[in-house]
């Protein structure tokens, strides 16, 4: 079976169009997956930041509590020292 030049050109055009559409679809899929991975990474980073902020808050609370306890121990130590000086 012999094809004429217009038929060959038409078939080549259709082949090129189909190839182009397949490649556009493939690139779209890859870009979609890439953006989904980036969104997942951003969400994971937000969770990590929230955990860090919670840890920082608890650390500050612990430091404040320890500073208060240390101040109380200092005042007790000073009062004990005063008592011991009066005993001497």
Secondary structure, DSSP 8 states (H G I E B T S, - for coil): ----HHHHHHHHHHHHHHHHHHHHHHHHHHHHHHHHHHHHHHHHHHHHHHHHHHHHHHHHHHHHHHHHHHHHHHHHHHHHHHHHHHH-
